């Protein structure tokens, strides 16, 4: 049973990553064929592409009542994005940080994470009204990105080359990508839940570790690949943006569908997520880039956090 569940989990992760990639290519090409500016495509379809696995898994888990995976996936992904992905990237190459990311986007990420903590701690669930609030904050962020990009401050982060396909191919990619993402999310949720129950592990632990790692694969591949090609400067902006999307878009959307229970222990995990943001901010404040020593601290921090999860 566990072996089958592990196969389901692996197949689900593969389907999520490939499905998100294919869906984004098809949707971006279709939008381009209808004359939608590449700037708008980059800020919406492409930018949300790396958060698509988190969205699919969280919405699926929420509808199935597996709240431990829903919230754990998002909070765990945000922690892993900073400590593991940026930590590994910093070991490969110094990671420059853009002025706008340092001044506005990291503080905004810290703010919305604190908002999530307050929402969850006060009522032990994220309600429909709070989902609306998260979506309002999400729209505010999109508007900010739009005006920032119009000023030309996003640089290479928004310099996205949209692939061109024939109309029928765009539709096939969208449908195929959607099927892979939906099917993969079901496999991940079912596999992770089965493993958790069979091994006596909590859904919170599974969501914060295994599922979080699997759904963060697109960010990991993108950031490490960029660092190896000498383009590590885009990594921090992409990770911070993904973390913002995860909280506002994913949790906000799930809360509009059904209330999202927030376990008391998630408060600690959310505080850890805030601490990760503060570490990133403090680690780049002096040199305006993320360097190897800070990357080592980040990786060590994740090891300590993982031990805490395994023990508690």
Secondary structure, DSSP 8 states (H G I E B T S, - for coil): -HHHHHHHHHHHHHHHHHHHHHHHHHHHHHHHHTT--HHHHIIIIIHHHTTHHHHHHHHHHHHTT-HHHHHHHHHHHHHHIIIIIIHHHHHHS-EE--HHIIIIIHHHHHHHHHHHHHHHHHHSEE-HHHHHHHHHHHHHHHHHHHHHHHTT-SGGGG--------HHHHHHHHHHHHHHHHHHHHHHHHHHHHHHHHHT--HHHHIIIIIHHHHTHHHHHHHHHHHHTT-GGGHHHHHHHHHHHIIIIIIHHHHHHS-EE--TTHHHHHHHHHHHHHHHHHHHTTTSEE-HHHHHHHHHHHHHHHHHHHH-
